[in-house]
Amino acid sequence: MYTTLRNIHLLCGCFAVPALLMYGVSAVQMAHTSWFVMKPAVTESLVTLSPGAIDGRRVANQLMLGSEITTIQTTPKGFDIRMAVPGTVHEIHYDRATGDTRIRTSVAGVMGMLNRLHHAAGLWHDYAPMKLWALLVFLVSIATVGLGVTGIWMWWVRRQERTWGLILLAANLLFSVAILLRVRSMGP
């Protein structure tokens, strides 16, 4: 039984470590913004689509930018559409009368992409790569729980290490609760 748990523990750790390292790097970037160059590269382009569109989603789909539609706002002249993938944002202004479409694209680079992946939430996305990312995060979450459960089980089975393990678990719990209370008391 111990060998099986050890193998599950090892597999869970090996599977989860790349994603957890990515979350660690992006957390450092968010905590220490001055250490990283985060200014996005901005480009603008003008395209002409067919005039008179009444559906902003169709306008976005005509552009085929390979991004997820985040917002569509109707304006008196047409539509303002925002599409994004981690690290890249497209701001689209469509003029219904002329069909002129101005596209402003901001590309934030690798650290910007990691930052956005860190904040990506939910399982239901229109953009297929984000669906895969959500599935990966779900599986890494399960692997992390499996890592903790198998680790505690293996530690408990080894009687000679229970005292030190209890001390470390208690210290970790106290430290985590203290940090959470401190962060919550600071407020927005």
C-alpha positions as CSV (number, residue, x, y, z in Angstrom):
1,M,0.0,0.0,0.0
2,Y,2.8,2.4,0.9
3,T,4.5,1.9,-2.5
4,T,1.3,2.6,-4.3
5,L,0.7,5.8,-2.4
6,R,4.3,6.8,-2.9
7,N,3.9,6.3,-6.7
8,I,0.6,8.3,-6.8
9,H,2.3,11.0,-4.7
10,L,5.2,11.2,-7.2
11,L,2.9,11.3,-10.2
12,C,0.7,14.0,-8.8
13,G,3.8,16.1,-8.0
14,C,5.3,15.6,-11.4
15,F,2.1,16.5,-13.1
16,A,1.3,19.6,-11.0
17,V,4.8,21.2,-10.7
18,P,4.9,23.0,-14.2
19,A,1.6,24.7,-13.6
20,L,2.4,25.5,-10.0
21,L,5.7,27.0,-11.1
22,M,3.9,29.2,-13.6
23,Y,1.5,30.4,-10.8
24,G,4.6,31.1,-8.6
25,V,6.3,33.1,-11.3
26,S,3.2,35.1,-12.1
27,A,2.5,35.7,-8.4
28,V,6.1,37.2,-8.1
29,Q,5.3,39.3,-11.1
30,M,2.1,40.6,-9.5
31,A,3.8,41.2,-6.1
32,H,6.8,43.0,-7.6
33,T,5.6,44.8,-10.7
34,S,8.7,47.1,-10.8
35,W,10.9,44.1,-11.5
36,F,9.3,43.3,-14.8
37,V,8.7,45.3,-18.0
38,M,5.0,45.0,-18.6
39,K,4.4,47.8,-21.1
40,P,2.4,46.2,-24.0
41,A,3.3,46.7,-27.7
42,V,0.4,48.5,-29.3
43,T,-0.5,48.3,-33.0
44,E,-3.5,49.9,-34.8
45,S,-5.0,48.9,-38.1
46,L,-8.0,49.9,-40.1
47,V,-10.2,47.3,-42.0
48,T,-13.4,47.8,-43.9
49,L,-16.2,45.4,-43.3
50,S,-19.6,45.4,-44.9
51,P,-21.6,48.3,-43.5
52,G,-24.9,48.1,-41.7
53,A,-24.2,45.2,-39.3
54,I,-26.7,44.9,-36.5
55,D,-24.9,42.2,-34.5
56,G,-21.6,42.9,-32.8
57,R,-20.8,39.2,-32.4
58,R,-21.0,38.7,-36.2
59,V,-18.6,41.7,-36.6
60,A,-16.2,40.1,-34.2
61,N,-16.4,36.7,-36.0
62,Q,-15.8,38.4,-39.4
63,L,-12.4,39.7,-38.1
64,M,-11.2,36.1,-37.2
65,L,-8.8,37.3,-34.6
66,G,-8.7,34.0,-32.8
67,S,-9.7,35.5,-29.5
68,E,-12.5,35.3,-26.9
69,I,-15.2,38.0,-27.0
70,T,-15.2,39.7,-23.6
71,T,-17.5,42.7,-24.2
72,I,-19.8,44.1,-26.9
73,Q,-21.2,47.5,-26.4
74,T,-23.6,49.1,-28.8
75,T,-22.8,52.8,-29.6
76,P,-24.8,55.3,-31.6
77,K,-22.5,54.7,-34.6
78,G,-21.9,51.0,-34.3
79,F,-20.1,48.7,-31.8
80,D,-17.2,48.7,-29.4
81,I,-16.0,45.2,-29.0
82,R,-13.3,43.9,-26.8
83,M,-11.6,40.5,-27.5
84,A,-8.8,38.9,-25.6
85,V,-6.5,36.0,-25.2
86,P,-4.0,35.8,-22.3
87,G,-1.5,38.6,-23.0
88,T,-3.3,40.1,-26.0
89,V,-6.3,42.4,-26.1
90,H,-8.1,43.6,-29.3
91,E,-10.2,46.8,-28.9
92,I,-12.5,47.1,-32.0
93,H,-14.5,50.1,-33.0
94,Y,-17.0,49.4,-35.8
95,D,-18.8,52.1,-37.7
96,R,-22.2,50.8,-38.9
97,A,-22.6,53.5,-41.6
98,T,-19.3,53.0,-43.4
99,G,-18.1,49.6,-42.3
100,D,-14.8,51.1,-41.2
101,T,-13.4,49.0,-38.3
102,R,-10.5,50.3,-36.2
103,I,-8.6,47.6,-34.4
104,R,-6.2,48.4,-31.5
105,T,-4.1,45.4,-30.4
106,S,-2.1,45.4,-27.2
107,V,0.4,42.5,-26.8
108,A,1.8,42.3,-23.3
109,G,4.5,39.6,-23.9
110,V,5.2,36.4,-21.9
111,M,4.8,37.9,-18.4
112,G,1.5,39.5,-19.4
113,M,0.3,36.2,-20.7
114,L,1.3,34.4,-17.5
115,N,-0.5,37.2,-15.5
116,R,-3.7,36.7,-17.5
117,L,-3.5,32.9,-17.3
118,H,-3.1,33.3,-13.5
119,H,-6.4,35.3,-13.4
120,A,-8.3,33.2,-15.9
121,A,-11.4,31.8,-14.2
122,G,-14.2,29.4,-14.9
123,L,-14.5,26.3,-17.1
124,W,-16.7,27.7,-19.8
125,H,-14.9,29.7,-22.5
126,D,-15.7,30.3,-26.2
127,Y,-12.0,30.1,-27.1
128,A,-10.8,26.5,-27.4
129,P,-7.3,27.0,-25.9
130,M,-8.9,28.6,-22.8
131,K,-11.1,25.6,-22.4
132,L,-8.0,23.4,-22.5
133,W,-6.3,25.7,-19.9
134,A,-9.4,25.5,-17.6
135,L,-9.3,21.7,-17.9
136,L,-5.6,21.6,-17.1
137,V,-6.1,23.9,-14.0
138,F,-8.9,21.6,-12.9
139,L,-6.6,18.5,-13.2
140,V,-3.7,20.3,-11.5
141,S,-6.1,21.2,-8.6
142,I,-7.0,17.5,-8.2
143,A,-3.4,16.5,-8.4
144,T,-2.5,19.0,-5.7
145,V,-5.1,17.7,-3.4
146,G,-3.9,14.2,-4.2
147,L,-0.4,15.2,-3.4
148,G,-1.5,16.5,0.0
149,V,-3.7,13.6,0.9
150,T,-1.1,11.0,-0.1
151,G,1.7,12.9,1.6
152,I,-0.2,13.1,4.9
153,W,-1.2,9.4,4.7
154,M,2.4,8.3,4.1
155,W,3.7,10.5,6.9
156,W,1.1,9.1,9.3
157,V,2.1,5.5,8.4
158,R,5.7,6.3,9.4
159,R,5.3,6.4,13.2
160,Q,8.8,7.7,14.0
161,E,8.1,10.9,12.1
162,R,4.7,11.8,13.6
163,T,6.0,14.3,16.2
164,W,8.0,16.4,13.7
165,G,5.2,16.2,11.2
166,L,2.6,17.4,13.7
167,I,4.9,20.3,14.7
168,L,5.4,21.3,11.0
169,L,1.7,20.9,10.2
170,A,0.7,23.1,13.2
171,A,3.3,25.7,12.3
172,N,2.1,25.8,8.7
173,L,-1.5,26.1,9.7
174,L,-0.8,28.9,12.2
175,F,1.4,30.8,9.7
176,S,-1.3,30.4,6.9
177,V,-4.1,31.6,9.1
178,A,-2.0,34.5,10.4
179,I,-1.2,35.6,6.8
180,L,-4.9,35.2,5.7
181,L,-6.1,37.3,8.7
182,R,-3.4,39.9,8.0
183,V,-4.4,40.2,4.3
184,R,-8.1,40.3,5.1
185,S,-7.6,43.0,7.7
186,M,-5.7,45.3,5.3
187,G,-8.8,45.7,3.2
188,P,-9.1,47.0,-0.4
